[in-house]
Structures are given as C-alpha cells and as structure tokens.
C-alpha cells in the first residue's frame, strides 16, 4: 500500500506538530491534527509528540479523550517521541503518572536534567550499518524493556528507540533533523500491518 493512502494523526495539544507533519508529508502520508477524541476515527496511525506529559494529560482527561486514546492505542499504530514515549509506556517514574501501557517499558521522566542539558548525538542503529542524529530535549530515559520490546537503537547503555507490536517510541526528537528514517519506519510498520492476512501480526 502506498504511503499516500495512509492517514496519520498528530496529537496537536503540544509539541512540534509542524515538524512531524513536514516529515510525514515528505513521505507521502496525509496528516491530520488531532485535538478532539472524535478525530481519532478512521486514522491509520497516530503520533504523540513531545511537550510536557503532565500538561498533555490535563487536556486528555477531558471530554472522554483519554478513554478514546487508550482504545485507539490498544489496536492501532502509535508513535511517541519524548513526552509521547512517556504516555505510551506501561510504567512512568520520577514521578509516577498514568500512561497508556501500549509499550512494555518503564520510563523515567526528565532523566537528563534541565533544558540546558539538551544535546545532539550521532547514534549507530541496531543493524550496525545506519546512523541517525538524536536530538535530546529534557529527554526521558527508558530504564526497563519487556521481553517483547524490540530495541531499534541504543545510546551507550540506554535504549532510545523501541518498538513493540503496533507501537513505537523514541526518547529523542527525530522530527528536528532532516533525517526521515524514523518516520519512514513507522509508516513501513503500518503498511506491513495493513497488508497482513487477518489473524496475523
């Protein structure tokens, strides 16, 4: 299935929605900014961008949005970056907060200090062939991954890009570089899921 058939939502409560949209459009996807629960209908996938996760939760706990998002994340592809990764995690620490549980990971908020500790690093991917630029801004840290979680990239000893089933997360901001490979992988996973026979992952 061609990317231009994919309808991808971006949770447009906080974060760099425009940068995510630019990457998706460059890959041929149709982008929808999501601000109300009813807008989740008919999406092929959803991006949960960065921002401040507790602020995002404040908005999501209104008008039944959280329940609709939980249902969506349980059966549709989601991709969370930074704060979005926190929302997708099974367990959140520093401090604890509710989350969607779509990824079997434990994540620690603000693990790298204040915004002054923001940084850019060149990271080797798990295939030991490709690299990417990882932009960290008040980044969380993944401190536990379940057995079903695939680690796509590490920064030293820390997983920074993970995937499990339909869901994917990065602790960095791939939308802030010109590199499209993380967003392309999200779309590739959606195409694979859509083309699989019924009853197969």
PyMOL commands that set and color helices and strands:
alter all, ss='L'
color gray80, all
select helices_A, chain A and resi 3-5+17-26+37-40+53-60+65-75+83-88+115-117+174-176+181-195
alter helices_A, ss='H'
color red, helices_A
select strands_A, chain A and resi 7-11+30-34+45-48+77-81+89-93+103-108+119-124+131-136+141-145+150-155+158-164+167-170
alter strands_A, ss='S'
color yellow, strands_A
deselect
rebuild
show_as cartoon
